[in-house]
């Protein structure tokens, strides 16, 4: 679900959002990511 392409000596990464979302929603990684973002937000504010 991740794609890597090269164009004019530049590397581009893209993802299939639907597949990536279903993977994250179905695992504890999603909760961990949200927790990490909340922690970063508290430090920035």
C-alpha distance matrix in Angstrom:
0.0 3.8 6.6 10.1 13.1 16.8 19.4 23.0 22.6 20.0 16.5 14.0 10.6 8.5 5.6 5.1 8.1 8.9 6.4 6.8 10.4 11.1 10.1 12.4 15.0 15.5 16.4 19.0 16.7 16.8 20.6 20.7 18.8 21.2 24.1 23.3 23.1 26.3 28.0 27.1 28.4 31.6 32.2 31.8 34.2
3.8 0.0 3.8 6.8 10.1 13.7 16.5 19.9 19.2 16.5 12.9 10.5 7.1 5.9 4.4 6.5 9.2 11.3 9.4 8.5 12.1 13.6 12.3 13.8 16.9 17.7 18.0 20.0 17.1 17.4 21.1 20.7 18.4 21.0 23.8 22.4 22.1 25.6 26.9 25.6 27.1 30.4 30.6 30.0 32.7
6.6 3.8 0.0 3.8 6.5 10.2 13.0 16.6 16.1 13.7 10.3 8.1 5.6 5.2 6.0 8.2 11.4 13.7 12.4 11.9 15.3 17.0 16.0 17.4 20.4 21.4 21.8 23.8 20.8 21.0 24.7 24.1 21.6 24.1 26.9 25.3 24.7 28.3 29.6 27.9 29.3 32.8 32.8 31.8 34.6
10.1 6.8 3.8 0.0 3.8 7.0 10.2 13.5 12.6 10.4 6.9 5.7 4.7 6.6 8.9 11.7 14.5 17.2 16.0 15.0 18.5 20.3 19.1 20.2 23.4 24.4 24.4 26.0 22.8 23.2 26.7 25.7 23.1 25.8 28.3 26.3 25.7 29.4 30.3 28.3 29.9 33.3 32.9 31.9 34.8
13.1 10.1 6.5 3.8 0.0 3.8 6.6 10.2 9.9 8.3 5.8 5.2 6.6 8.4 11.3 13.9 16.7 19.5 18.7 18.1 21.3 23.3 22.4 23.5 26.5 27.8 27.9 29.6 26.3 26.5 30.1 29.1 26.3 28.8 31.4 29.3 28.4 32.1 33.1 30.8 32.2 35.8 35.2 33.9 36.8
16.8 13.7 10.2 7.0 3.8 0.0 3.8 6.8 6.3 5.4 4.6 6.1 8.9 11.5 14.7 17.5 20.1 23.0 22.4 21.5 24.7 26.9 25.9 26.7 29.9 31.2 31.2 32.6 29.2 29.5 32.8 31.7 28.8 31.2 33.7 31.3 30.4 34.1 34.8 32.3 33.7 37.2 36.3 34.8 37.9
19.4 16.5 13.0 10.2 6.6 3.8 0.0 3.8 5.5 5.3 6.5 7.6 11.1 13.2 16.7 19.2 21.6 24.6 24.5 23.8 26.7 29.0 28.4 29.2 32.1 33.7 33.9 35.3 31.9 31.8 35.1 34.1 30.9 33.1 35.7 33.3 32.0 35.6 36.5 33.7 34.9 38.5 37.6 35.7 38.7
23.0 19.9 16.6 13.5 10.2 6.8 3.8 0.0 3.8 5.5 8.5 10.4 14.1 16.5 20.1 22.8 25.0 28.2 28.1 27.2 30.0 32.5 31.8 32.3 35.3 37.0 37.0 38.3 34.7 34.6 37.8 36.6 33.4 35.5 38.0 35.3 34.0 37.5 38.2 35.2 36.4 39.9 38.7 36.7 39.7
22.6 19.2 16.1 12.6 9.9 6.3 5.5 3.8 0.0 3.8 6.8 9.9 13.4 16.4 20.0 23.0 25.2 28.4 28.0 26.7 29.7 32.2 31.1 31.5 34.7 36.3 35.9 36.9 33.3 33.5 36.6 35.1 32.0 34.4 36.6 33.8 32.7 36.4 36.7 33.7 35.2 38.6 37.2 35.4 38.6
20.0 16.5 13.7 10.4 8.3 5.4 5.3 5.5 3.8 0.0 3.8 6.5 10.1 13.2 16.9 20.1 21.9 25.3 25.0 23.5 26.3 29.0 28.0 28.2 31.3 33.1 32.7 33.6 30.0 30.1 33.1 31.6 28.5 30.8 33.0 30.2 29.0 32.7 33.1 30.2 31.5 35.0 33.7 31.9 35.1
16.5 12.9 10.3 6.9 5.8 4.6 6.5 8.5 6.8 3.8 0.0 3.8 6.7 10.2 13.6 17.0 19.0 22.3 21.7 20.1 23.1 25.6 24.4 24.7 28.0 29.5 29.1 30.1 26.5 26.8 29.9 28.5 25.5 27.9 30.2 27.5 26.6 30.3 30.8 28.1 29.7 33.1 32.0 30.6 33.7
14.0 10.5 8.1 5.7 5.2 6.1 7.6 10.4 9.9 6.5 3.8 0.0 3.8 6.7 10.3 13.6 15.4 18.8 18.6 17.1 19.9 22.6 21.7 22.0 25.1 26.8 26.8 28.0 24.4 24.3 27.5 26.5 23.3 25.5 28.1 25.8 24.5 28.2 29.1 26.6 27.8 31.4 30.7 29.1 32.1
10.6 7.1 5.6 4.7 6.6 8.9 11.1 14.1 13.4 10.1 6.7 3.8 0.0 3.8 7.0 10.6 12.3 15.7 15.1 13.5 16.4 18.9 18.0 18.3 21.4 23.1 23.0 24.3 20.8 20.7 24.1 23.1 20.1 22.4 25.1 22.9 21.9 25.6 26.7 24.4 25.8 29.3 28.9 27.6 30.5
8.5 5.9 5.2 6.6 8.4 11.5 13.2 16.5 16.4 13.2 10.2 6.7 3.8 0.0 3.8 7.1 8.8 12.2 12.1 10.8 13.5 16.1 15.7 16.2 19.0 20.8 21.2 22.9 19.7 19.1 22.6 22.3 19.2 21.2 24.2 22.6 21.3 24.8 26.4 24.5 25.4 29.0 29.2 27.9 30.4
5.6 4.4 6.0 8.9 11.3 14.7 16.7 20.1 20.0 16.9 13.6 10.3 7.0 3.8 0.0 3.8 5.7 8.7 8.3 7.2 10.0 12.4 12.1 13.0 15.6 17.3 18.0 20.0 17.1 16.4 20.1 20.1 17.3 19.3 22.5 21.3 20.3 23.6 25.5 24.0 24.9 28.4 28.9 28.0 30.3
5.1 6.5 8.2 11.7 13.9 17.5 19.2 22.8 23.0 20.1 17.0 13.6 10.6 7.1 3.8 0.0 3.8 5.6 5.6 6.1 8.5 10.3 10.9 12.4 14.3 15.8 17.3 19.8 17.5 16.4 20.2 20.9 18.4 20.0 23.4 22.8 21.7 24.8 27.0 25.9 26.6 30.0 30.9 30.0 32.1
8.1 9.2 11.4 14.5 16.7 20.1 21.6 25.0 25.2 21.9 19.0 15.4 12.3 8.8 5.7 3.8 0.0 3.8 5.6 5.0 5.8 8.5 9.8 10.4 11.8 14.1 15.7 17.9 15.7 13.9 17.5 18.6 16.0 17.0 20.6 20.3 19.0 21.8 24.3 23.4 23.7 27.1 28.3 27.4 29.1
8.9 11.3 13.7 17.2 19.5 23.0 24.6 28.2 28.4 25.3 22.3 18.8 15.7 12.2 8.7 5.6 3.8 0.0 3.8 5.5 5.2 6.2 8.7 10.1 10.6 12.3 14.7 17.5 16.0 14.2 17.7 19.3 17.3 18.0 21.6 22.0 20.8 23.3 26.0 25.6 25.8 29.0 30.5 29.9 31.4
6.4 9.4 12.4 16.0 18.7 22.4 24.5 28.1 28.0 25.0 21.7 18.6 15.1 12.1 8.3 5.6 5.6 3.8 0.0 3.8 5.4 5.2 6.2 8.7 10.0 10.8 12.9 15.9 14.4 13.5 17.1 18.4 16.8 18.2 21.5 21.7 21.2 23.9 26.2 25.9 26.6 29.7 31.0 30.7 32.5
6.8 8.5 11.9 15.0 18.1 21.5 23.8 27.2 26.7 23.5 20.1 17.1 13.5 10.8 7.2 6.1 5.0 5.5 3.8 0.0 3.8 5.5 5.2 6.3 8.6 10.1 11.2 13.7 11.5 10.6 14.4 15.2 13.3 15.0 18.2 18.1 17.7 20.5 22.7 22.3 23.2 26.2 27.4 27.2 29.1
10.4 12.1 15.3 18.5 21.3 24.7 26.7 30.0 29.7 26.3 23.1 19.9 16.4 13.5 10.0 8.5 5.8 5.2 5.4 3.8 0.0 3.8 5.4 5.2 6.0 8.5 10.3 12.6 11.0 9.0 12.5 14.2 12.3 13.2 16.6 17.2 16.4 18.8 21.3 21.3 21.8 24.7 26.4 26.1 27.6
11.1 13.6 17.0 20.3 23.3 26.9 29.0 32.5 32.2 29.0 25.6 22.6 18.9 16.1 12.4 10.3 8.5 6.2 5.2 5.5 3.8 0.0 3.8 5.5 5.2 6.1 8.9 12.0 11.4 10.0 13.2 15.2 14.3 15.2 18.3 19.3 19.1 21.1 23.6 24.1 24.6 27.2 29.1 29.1 30.5
10.1 12.3 16.0 19.1 22.4 25.9 28.4 31.8 31.1 28.0 24.4 21.7 18.0 15.7 12.1 10.9 9.8 8.7 6.2 5.2 5.4 3.8 0.0 3.8 5.6 5.4 6.7 9.9 8.9 8.7 12.1 13.4 12.7 14.5 17.2 17.8 18.2 20.6 22.5 23.0 24.1 26.6 28.1 28.5 30.2
12.4 13.8 17.4 20.2 23.5 26.7 29.2 32.3 31.5 28.2 24.7 22.0 18.3 16.2 13.0 12.4 10.4 10.1 8.7 6.3 5.2 5.5 3.8 0.0 3.8 5.4 5.5 7.6 6.0 4.9 8.6 9.9 9.1 10.7 13.4 14.2 14.5 16.8 18.8 19.4 20.4 22.9 24.4 24.9 26.6
15.0 16.9 20.4 23.4 26.5 29.9 32.1 35.3 34.7 31.3 28.0 25.1 21.4 19.0 15.6 14.3 11.8 10.6 10.0 8.6 6.0 5.2 5.6 3.8 0.0 3.8 5.6 7.9 8.0 5.8 8.4 11.0 10.7 11.1 13.9 15.5 15.7 17.2 19.6 20.7 21.2 23.4 25.5 26.0 27.2
15.5 17.7 21.4 24.4 27.8 31.2 33.7 37.0 36.3 33.1 29.5 26.8 23.1 20.8 17.3 15.8 14.1 12.3 10.8 10.1 8.5 6.1 5.4 5.4 3.8 0.0 3.8 7.2 8.4 7.8 9.9 12.2 12.8 13.8 15.9 17.6 18.4 19.8 21.9 23.2 24.1 26.1 28.0 28.9 30.1
16.4 18.0 21.8 24.4 27.9 31.2 33.9 37.0 35.9 32.7 29.1 26.8 23.0 21.2 18.0 17.3 15.7 14.7 12.9 11.2 10.3 8.9 6.7 5.5 5.6 3.8 0.0 3.8 5.3 6.2 7.9 9.4 10.7 12.2 13.7 15.1 16.6 18.1 19.7 21.1 22.5 24.2 25.9 27.1 28.6
19.0 20.0 23.8 26.0 29.6 32.6 35.3 38.3 36.9 33.6 30.1 28.0 24.3 22.9 20.0 19.8 17.9 17.5 15.9 13.7 12.6 12.0 9.9 7.6 7.9 7.2 3.8 0.0 3.8 5.4 5.3 6.3 8.7 10.1 10.8 12.4 14.4 15.6 16.7 18.6 20.1 21.4 23.1 24.7 26.1
16.7 17.1 20.8 22.8 26.3 29.2 31.9 34.7 33.3 30.0 26.5 24.4 20.8 19.7 17.1 17.5 15.7 16.0 14.4 11.5 11.0 11.4 8.9 6.0 8.0 8.4 5.3 3.8 0.0 3.8 5.5 5.0 6.0 8.6 9.8 10.4 12.2 14.2 15.2 16.4 18.2 19.9 21.2 22.5 24.3
16.8 17.4 21.0 23.2 26.5 29.5 31.8 34.6 33.5 30.1 26.8 24.3 20.7 19.1 16.4 16.4 13.9 14.2 13.5 10.6 9.0 10.0 8.7 4.9 5.8 7.8 6.2 5.4 3.8 0.0 3.8 5.4 5.1 6.3 8.6 9.9 10.6 12.4 14.3 15.4 16.5 18.5 20.3 21.2 22.6
20.6 21.1 24.7 26.7 30.1 32.8 35.1 37.8 36.6 33.1 29.9 27.5 24.1 22.6 20.1 20.2 17.5 17.7 17.1 14.4 12.5 13.2 12.1 8.6 8.4 9.9 7.9 5.3 5.5 3.8 0.0 3.8 5.5 5.2 6.1 8.6 10.0 10.6 12.3 14.3 15.3 16.6 18.7 20.1 21.2
20.7 20.7 24.1 25.7 29.1 31.7 34.1 36.6 35.1 31.6 28.5 26.5 23.1 22.3 20.1 20.9 18.6 19.3 18.4 15.2 14.2 15.2 13.4 9.9 11.0 12.2 9.4 6.3 5.0 5.4 3.8 0.0 3.8 5.5 5.1 6.1 8.6 9.9 10.5 12.3 14.2 15.4 16.8 18.5 20.1
18.8 18.4 21.6 23.1 26.3 28.8 30.9 33.4 32.0 28.5 25.5 23.3 20.1 19.2 17.3 18.4 16.0 17.3 16.8 13.3 12.3 14.3 12.7 9.1 10.7 12.8 10.7 8.7 6.0 5.1 5.5 3.8 0.0 3.8 5.4 5.1 6.2 8.6 9.9 10.6 12.2 14.3 15.6 16.6 18.4
21.2 21.0 24.1 25.8 28.8 31.2 33.1 35.5 34.4 30.8 27.9 25.5 22.4 21.2 19.3 20.0 17.0 18.0 18.2 15.0 13.2 15.2 14.5 10.7 11.1 13.8 12.2 10.1 8.6 6.3 5.2 5.5 3.8 0.0 3.8 5.4 5.1 6.2 8.6 9.9 10.5 12.4 14.4 15.3 16.5
24.1 23.8 26.9 28.3 31.4 33.7 35.7 38.0 36.6 33.0 30.2 28.1 25.1 24.2 22.5 23.4 20.6 21.6 21.5 18.2 16.6 18.3 17.2 13.4 13.9 15.9 13.7 10.8 9.8 8.6 6.1 5.1 5.4 3.8 0.0 3.8 5.5 5.1 6.2 8.7 9.8 10.7 12.7 14.4 15.5
23.3 22.4 25.3 26.3 29.3 31.3 33.3 35.3 33.8 30.2 27.5 25.8 22.9 22.6 21.3 22.8 20.3 22.0 21.7 18.1 17.2 19.3 17.8 14.2 15.5 17.6 15.1 12.4 10.4 9.9 8.6 6.1 5.1 5.4 3.8 0.0 3.8 5.4 5.1 6.2 8.6 9.9 10.8 12.5 14.4
23.1 22.1 24.7 25.7 28.4 30.4 32.0 34.0 32.7 29.0 26.6 24.5 21.9 21.3 20.3 21.7 19.0 20.8 21.2 17.7 16.4 19.1 18.2 14.5 15.7 18.4 16.6 14.4 12.2 10.6 10.0 8.6 6.2 5.1 5.5 3.8 0.0 3.8 5.4 5.1 6.1 8.6 10.0 10.5 12.3
26.3 25.6 28.3 29.4 32.1 34.1 35.6 37.5 36.4 32.7 30.3 28.2 25.6 24.8 23.6 24.8 21.8 23.3 23.9 20.5 18.8 21.1 20.6 16.8 17.2 19.8 18.1 15.6 14.2 12.4 10.6 9.9 8.6 6.2 5.1 5.4 3.8 0.0 3.8 5.5 5.0 6.2 8.8 9.9 10.6
28.0 26.9 29.6 30.3 33.1 34.8 36.5 38.2 36.7 33.1 30.8 29.1 26.7 26.4 25.5 27.0 24.3 26.0 26.2 22.7 21.3 23.6 22.5 18.8 19.6 21.9 19.7 16.7 15.2 14.3 12.3 10.5 9.9 8.6 6.2 5.1 5.4 3.8 0.0 3.8 5.4 5.2 6.5 8.8 10.1
27.1 25.6 27.9 28.3 30.8 32.3 33.7 35.2 33.7 30.2 28.1 26.6 24.4 24.5 24.0 25.9 23.4 25.6 25.9 22.3 21.3 24.1 23.0 19.4 20.7 23.2 21.1 18.6 16.4 15.4 14.3 12.3 10.6 9.9 8.7 6.2 5.1 5.5 3.8 0.0 3.8 5.4 5.2 6.3 8.8
28.4 27.1 29.3 29.9 32.2 33.7 34.9 36.4 35.2 31.5 29.7 27.8 25.8 25.4 24.9 26.6 23.7 25.8 26.6 23.2 21.8 24.6 24.1 20.4 21.2 24.1 22.5 20.1 18.2 16.5 15.3 14.2 12.2 10.5 9.8 8.6 6.1 5.0 5.4 3.8 0.0 3.8 5.4 5.1 6.2
31.6 30.4 32.8 33.3 35.8 37.2 38.5 39.9 38.6 35.0 33.1 31.4 29.3 29.0 28.4 30.0 27.1 29.0 29.7 26.2 24.7 27.2 26.6 22.9 23.4 26.1 24.2 21.4 19.9 18.5 16.6 15.4 14.3 12.4 10.7 9.9 8.6 6.2 5.2 5.4 3.8 0.0 3.8 5.5 5.3
32.2 30.6 32.8 32.9 35.2 36.3 37.6 38.7 37.2 33.7 32.0 30.7 28.9 29.2 28.9 30.9 28.3 30.5 31.0 27.4 26.4 29.1 28.1 24.4 25.5 28.0 25.9 23.1 21.2 20.3 18.7 16.8 15.6 14.4 12.7 10.8 10.0 8.8 6.5 5.2 5.4 3.8 0.0 3.8 5.5
31.8 30.0 31.8 31.9 33.9 34.8 35.7 36.7 35.4 31.9 30.6 29.1 27.6 27.9 28.0 30.0 27.4 29.9 30.7 27.2 26.1 29.1 28.5 24.9 26.0 28.9 27.1 24.7 22.5 21.2 20.1 18.5 16.6 15.3 14.4 12.5 10.5 9.9 8.8 6.3 5.1 5.5 3.8 0.0 3.8
34.2 32.7 34.6 34.8 36.8 37.9 38.7 39.7 38.6 35.1 33.7 32.1 30.5 30.4 30.3 32.1 29.1 31.4 32.5 29.1 27.6 30.5 30.2 26.6 27.2 30.1 28.6 26.1 24.3 22.6 21.2 20.1 18.4 16.5 15.5 14.4 12.3 10.6 10.1 8.8 6.2 5.3 5.5 3.8 0.0
